[in-house]
Amino acid sequence: MHQLLNRLISVKATELRMLLWSFSYFFSLLSCYFILRPLRDTMGIAGGVANLPWLFTATFLVMLVVVPIYGWLVSKFKREQFIPYVYAFFIINLGLFWWSLSSGLMIDLAAKIFFVWLSVFNVFVISVFWSFMIDVWQSDQSKRLFGFIAAGGTIGTIVGPALTAAISGTIGYEILFLISAGLLVAATVCVLNINALSQRQNEDANHKAPEQPTVLHGSMLAGIWEVFQSPYLRKIALFIILLSLTATIAYFQQGALISNAFESNDQRTQVFALVDLSVSVLTLILQLFVVGRLMTFKGLRSTIIILPLITAVGFILLAIDPTWLVLAGFQIFRRAAEYGTFAPARENLFSLTSREEKYKAKNVIDTVIFRGSDVAGGWLYSLLNTSLALGMASISLIGAALAFLWIGLGWNLGNHHDHQTEKEQDNV
């Protein structure tokens, strides 16, 4: 196994077991999410694209309630405790959704709640995952191995939509909630094993008793203060805002074009699932063969601007030809770059931060700031499209302008990270 993986990535034999558990962990999480994602997208546009800003707003408000609770958990429990607690909460939620939708009780309300819930779940559990990964892997390891770990998630994004497409038309979609709950249980098992291996590696490296992860002290809202007082974290926050604004504009354009092109929810669900599947295949290629080598040899500065560049080009093409086929191609390449190159590069930005910032400030950026930007992007699109009556071409040009700002900021952040990493290596 080590010889086989070493042909793809530079991995040491002592890293292999924890790498495979990390790979399996991300596979379980994203399989769980992508099983349910096509259902969320279908439920979101079923009530009309005009109602999406309200669902985005509700997501943000729920996030404001959830983040302090997460901050309290982080402040009171060690990581091997609070991560399983978070997942147990979501597992119970999935059981409740299965019960409500399979019994036919309050289906319309459950659909709206599910849209908001899955949006919170997605950002929250992915943020916790990467915080955990940054905590247990060192900076030099993350550049080599994060692409492969992310590939585990990508395989999950292939398995998830494939299961949804197969089951929703035969057995019924309700069973998907129970399958997703089982995958979250598997993710929890991975967390426990990674914790044990990480402690054992610390013991072997230091020739002493394993270091026990400590509780992170501070108030529930300490992460917000961490973001505002750090210039570096403020830049990362702005970077995520530009990601969210451009992604939200593309998402609303997708909803409008596919809603007009296809009449039935079954057709729309299949289209969303096929787009997800195409994204996953392309992402897997990038993660296995491109991102690790690119970050190692070209640095973060070159890797992190690939997604903003694709976004700028995609919006320009959409301004020239605003059709659903062009948008589908744009979304496939944009999202593949986001998962394949951007996500591992973005998470590496946090390798320069303290452990407090990794779990608290990072979570604020990934949840409150990210979802707050979703809300702003949703209402911005509504203002441009409804109030100002701008067409898709004009809105696409605005998206392109935001993407060019994003490119400049990404280069600045990546350049800073590469210089700091080089200094640390020189000191060692």
C-alpha positions in Angstrom: 0.0 0.0 0.0 2.8 2.4 0.9 4.7 1.7 -2.4 1.5 2.2 -4.4 0.6 5.5 -2.7 4.1 6.7 -2.9 3.9 6.7 -6.7 1.0 9.2 -6.4 2.1 11.3 -3.4 5.1 11.6 -1.2 4.0 9.7 1.9 6.1 8.2 4.7 5.4 4.7 6.0 4.7 6.1 9.5 2.1 8.5 8.1 0.2 5.8 6.1 -2.4 4.6 8.7 -3.4 8.1 9.8 -3.6 9.2 6.1 -6.0 6.3 5.3 -8.2 7.1 8.3 -8.2 10.8 7.3 -9.1 9.8 3.7 -11.9 7.6 5.0 -13.1 10.3 7.3 -13.6 12.8 4.5 -15.1 10.1 2.2 -17.8 9.4 4.9 -18.6 13.1 5.4 -18.9 14.1 1.7 -20.8 10.9 0.8 -23.3 11.8 3.5 -23.6 15.4 2.2 -23.8 14.7 -1.5 -26.4 12.0 -1.0 -28.6 14.8 0.3 -27.5 17.7 -1.8 -29.6 17.1 -4.9 -32.7 16.9 -2.7 -31.8 20.2 -1.1 -31.4 21.9 -4.5 -34.7 20.5 -5.7 -36.5 21.6 -2.6 -34.9 25.0 -2.8 -36.2 25.9 -6.3 -39.5 24.1 -5.8 -40.8 27.1 -4.0 -39.4 29.5 -6.7 -36.0 31.1 -7.2 -37.4 34.3 -5.8 -37.8 32.7 -2.4 -34.1 31.6 -2.2 -32.9 34.8 -0.6 -35.3 34.1 2.3 -33.9 30.6 2.7 -30.3 32.0 2.6 -31.3 34.5 5.3 -32.8 31.8 7.5 -29.6 29.8 7.1 -27.5 32.8 8.2 -29.7 33.4 11.3 -29.5 29.8 12.3 -25.7 30.0 11.9 -25.6 32.9 14.3 -27.3 30.7 16.9 -25.2 27.6 16.2 -21.7 29.3 16.3 -21.8 30.4 20.0 -23.0 26.8 20.9 -20.0 25.4 19.0 -17.7 27.9 20.8 -19.1 26.7 24.1 -18.4 23.1 23.2 -14.8 23.9 22.1 -14.3 25.8 25.4 -15.6 22.9 27.5 -14.5 19.7 25.8 -11.4 18.2 24.2 -11.4 17.7 20.5 -11.9 13.9 20.8 -15.1 14.7 22.7 -16.7 17.7 21.0 -16.4 16.4 17.4 -18.3 13.2 18.2 -20.9 15.3 20.1 -21.4 17.6 17.1 -21.8 14.5 14.8 -24.2 12.8 17.2 -26.4 15.9 17.1 -26.6 15.8 13.3 -27.2 12.0 13.3 -30.3 12.6 15.5 -31.5 15.4 13.1 -31.2 13.0 10.1 -33.4 10.5 12.0 -36.0 13.2 12.6 -36.1 14.2 8.9 -36.5 10.6 7.9 -39.4 10.2 10.3 -41.1 13.4 9.1 -40.8 12.9 5.4 -41.5 9.1 5.4 -44.6 9.6 7.5 -45.9 12.5 5.4 -46.1 15.0 8.4 -45.5 18.7 7.6 -43.7 17.9 4.3 -43.6 21.5 3.1 -42.3 22.8 6.3 -39.8 19.9 6.6 -38.5 20.7 3.1 -37.8 24.3 4.0 -36.2 23.3 7.3 -34.1 20.7 5.5 -32.8 23.2 3.0 -31.5 25.5 5.8 -30.3 22.5 7.9 -28.2 21.0 5.1 -26.7 24.4 4.3 -25.6 24.7 8.0 -24.5 21.1 8.1 -22.3 21.4 5.0 -20.3 24.4 6.2 -20.2 23.3 9.8 -18.9 19.8 9.5 -16.4 20.6 6.7 -15.0 23.4 8.8 -14.6 21.1 11.8 -13.0 18.5 9.5 -10.3 20.8 8.2 -9.7 22.4 11.6 -9.0 18.8 12.9 -6.8 18.0 9.9 -4.7 21.2 10.4 -4.4 20.3 14.1 -3.2 16.7 13.6 -1.0 17.2 10.5 2.1 19.5 10.4 2.5 22.2 7.7 5.0 20.3 5.6 2.7 17.2 5.7 -0.4 19.2 4.8 1.2 20.4 1.5 2.0 16.8 0.5 -1.0 15.0 1.8 -4.1 17.3 1.9 -4.7 16.7 -1.8 -4.9 13.0 -1.3 -7.1 13.4 1.8 -9.4 15.7 -0.2 -9.6 13.0 -2.8 -11.3 10.8 -0.3 -14.1 13.4 0.0 -14.2 13.6 -3.8 -14.8 9.9 -4.1 -17.6 10.5 -1.6 -19.0 13.1 -4.0 -19.1 10.5 -6.7 -20.7 7.8 -4.6 -23.3 10.2 -3.1 -25.0 11.5 -6.2 -24.8 8.1 -7.8 -26.7 6.6 -4.9 -29.2 9.5 -5.0 -29.8 9.1 -8.7 -30.3 5.3 -8.3 -32.4 5.3 -5.2 -34.7 8.3 -5.6 -36.3 6.8 -8.7 -36.7 3.3 -7.3 -36.8 2.7 -3.5 -37.7 6.3 -2.6 -35.7 9.2 -1.3 -36.6 8.8 2.4 -34.1 6.0 2.9 -31.3 8.4 1.9 -31.5 10.1 5.4 -30.8 6.8 7.2 -27.8 6.0 4.8 -26.4 9.4 5.5 -26.8 8.9 9.3 -24.8 5.7 9.0 -22.0 7.5 7.1 -21.8 10.0 10.0 -21.4 7.2 12.4 -18.5 5.9 10.3 -17.0 9.5 10.3 -17.1 9.4 14.1 -15.2 6.1 14.2 -12.5 7.7 11.9 -12.2 10.7 14.3 -11.5 8.4 17.3 -8.9 6.4 15.4 -7.1 9.5 14.1 -7.0 10.9 17.6 -5.4 7.7 18.9 -2.8 7.6 16.1 -1.9 11.3 16.5 -1.3 10.9 20.2 0.9 7.8 19.5 2.9 9.6 16.9 3.6 12.4 19.3 4.7 9.9 21.9 7.1 8.2 19.3 8.5 11.6 18.1 9.1 13.0 21.6 9.9 9.8 23.4 7.4 10.6 26.1 3.8 10.0 27.2 1.3 11.0 24.4 0.2 14.6 24.6 -3.4 14.9 25.4 -5.4 17.5 23.3 -6.2 20.3 25.7 -9.4 22.3 26.0 -9.4 25.6 24.3 -10.3 28.3 26.8 -12.2 31.5 26.2 -15.7 32.7 25.7 -18.2 31.4 23.2 -17.6 34.5 20.9 -13.8 34.4 21.2 -13.4 33.4 17.6 -15.1 36.6 16.4 -12.6 38.7 18.3 -9.7 36.6 16.9 -10.8 37.4 13.4 -11.2 41.2 13.9 -7.9 41.7 15.7 -5.7 39.8 13.2 -4.9 41.5 9.8 -4.1 38.1 8.3 -7.4 36.6 9.4 -9.3 39.7 8.2 -7.8 39.2 4.7 -8.8 35.5 4.8 -12.3 36.6 5.8 -12.5 39.0 2.8 -11.2 36.2 0.6 -14.0 33.9 1.7 -16.5 36.8 1.2 -15.5 37.1 -2.4 -15.7 33.3 -2.8 -19.2 33.3 -1.4 -20.5 36.3 -3.4 -19.3 34.8 -6.7 -20.5 31.3 -5.9 -24.0 32.6 -4.8 -24.4 34.6 -8.0 -23.6 31.5 -10.0 -25.9 29.4 -7.9 -28.9 31.7 -8.5 -28.2 31.9 -12.2 -28.1 28.1 -12.2 -31.5 27.9 -10.4 -33.1 30.3 -12.9 -31.7 28.7 -16.0 -32.4 25.1 -15.0 -35.8 26.0 -13.6 -36.7 27.4 -17.1 -35.1 24.6 -19.0 -36.7 21.7 -17.2 -40.3 21.4 -16.0 -40.4 18.5 -13.5 -38.6 18.1 -10.2 -37.4 14.6 -11.3 -35.6 16.1 -14.3 -34.1 18.9 -12.3 -32.9 16.4 -9.6 -31.2 14.3 -12.3 -29.5 17.3 -13.9 -28.2 18.4 -10.5 -27.0 14.9 -9.8 -25.2 14.6 -13.2 -23.5 18.0 -12.7 -22.4 16.9 -9.2 -21.0 13.6 -10.7 -19.1 15.5 -13.5 -17.6 17.8 -10.9 -16.5 14.9 -8.7 -14.7 13.1 -11.5 -12.8 16.2 -12.6 -12.0 17.1 -9.0 -10.6 13.6 -8.3 -8.2 14.0 -11.2 -7.0 17.4 -9.8 -6.6 16.1 -6.3 -4.7 12.9 -7.1 -2.4 14.2 -9.8 -2.2 18.0 -9.6 -2.8 19.9 -6.4 -0.1 18.2 -4.2 2.7 18.7 -6.8 1.4 22.2 -7.6 1.5 23.4 -4.0 4.9 21.7 -3.3 6.7 23.0 -6.4 4.8 26.2 -7.3 3.7 27.3 -3.9 0.3 28.4 -2.5 0.3 31.7 -4.5 -0.1 29.9 -7.8 -2.5 27.3 -6.6 -5.0 29.5 -4.7 -5.8 31.8 -7.7 -6.8 29.0 -10.1 -10.5 29.1 -8.9 -10.8 33.0 -9.1 -9.3 32.8 -12.6 -11.8 30.2 -13.7 -14.6 32.2 -12.1 -13.7 35.4 -14.0 -13.5 33.5 -17.3 -16.7 31.6 -16.7 -18.7 34.8 -15.9 -17.4 36.5 -19.0 -18.4 33.5 -21.2 -21.9 33.5 -19.5 -22.2 37.2 -20.3 -21.5 36.4 -24.0 -23.9 33.4 -24.1 -26.3 33.2 -21.1 -27.6 29.6 -21.6 -27.9 26.7 -19.2 -25.4 24.6 -21.1 -22.7 27.3 -20.8 -23.6 27.7 -17.1 -23.4 23.9 -16.5 -19.9 23.9 -18.0 -18.9 26.9 -15.9 -20.3 25.3 -12.7 -18.5 22.0 -13.4 -15.1 23.6 -13.9 -15.6 26.2 -11.1 -16.7 23.7 -8.5 -14.0 21.1 -9.6 -11.4 23.8 -9.1 -12.9 24.7 -5.7 -12.8 21.2 -4.4 -9.7 20.1 -6.3 -7.2 22.9 -5.8 -8.8 25.7 -3.9 -10.0 23.8 -0.8 -6.6 22.3 0.1 -4.8 25.6 -0.7 -7.3 27.6 1.4 -7.0 25.3 4.4 -3.2 25.6 4.2 -3.6 29.3 4.9 -4.6 28.4 8.5 -1.3 26.5 9.0 0.2 29.8 10.1 -2.4 30.4 12.8 -2.5 29.3 16.5 -4.5 26.3 17.7 -7.1 28.7 19.1 -7.5 30.4 15.7 -7.7 27.0 13.9 -10.7 25.9 15.8 -12.5 29.2 16.8 -11.6 31.9 14.3 -11.6 29.5 11.4 -15.0 28.3 12.3 -16.4 31.9 12.5 -14.9 32.5 9.0 -16.3 29.3 7.6 -19.7 29.6 9.1 -20.9 33.1 10.1 -18.9 35.1 7.6 -19.3 32.6 4.8 -23.1 32.2 5.2 -23.5 35.9 5.9 -21.9 36.5 2.5 -24.3 34.0 1.0 -27.2 36.1 2.4 -25.6 39.3 1.0 -25.0 37.6 -2.4 -28.6 36.4 -2.5 -30.1 39.8 -1.8 -27.6 41.4 -4.2 -28.7 39.1 -6.9 -32.3 39.9 -6.1 -31.6 43.6 -6.2 -29.8 43.4 -9.5 -32.3 41.0 -11.2 -35.6 42.2 -9.7 -35.3 45.8 -8.6 -32.8 47.0 -11.2 -34.0 44.6 -13.9 -30.5 43.6 -15.0 -30.2 40.6 -17.3 -28.0 37.6 -16.8 -25.3 39.0 -19.0 -25.0 42.2 -17.0 -25.0 40.3 -13.7 -22.3 38.0 -15.0 -20.1 41.0 -15.7 -20.5 42.1 -12.1 -19.5 38.6 -11.0 -16.4 38.8 -13.2 -15.4 42.1 -11.7 -15.6 40.6 -8.2 -13.6 37.6 -9.4 -10.7 39.9 -10.5 -10.6 41.5 -7.0 -10.5 38.0 -5.7 -7.5 37.1 -7.8 -5.5 40.0 -6.5 -6.3 39.2 -2.8 -5.6 35.5 -3.4 -2.1 36.2 -4.8 -1.4 38.5 -1.8 -2.4 35.9 0.8 -0.6 33.0 -1.0 2.6 35.1 -1.4 2.5 35.9 2.4 2.0 32.3 3.3 4.9 31.1 1.0 7.3 33.7 2.4 6.4 32.8 6.1 6.7 29.0 5.4 10.1 29.6 3.7 11.3 31.6 6.8 10.2 28.8 9.1 12.0 26.2 7.1 15.2 28.3 7.0 15.1 28.7 10.8 14.7 24.9 11.2 
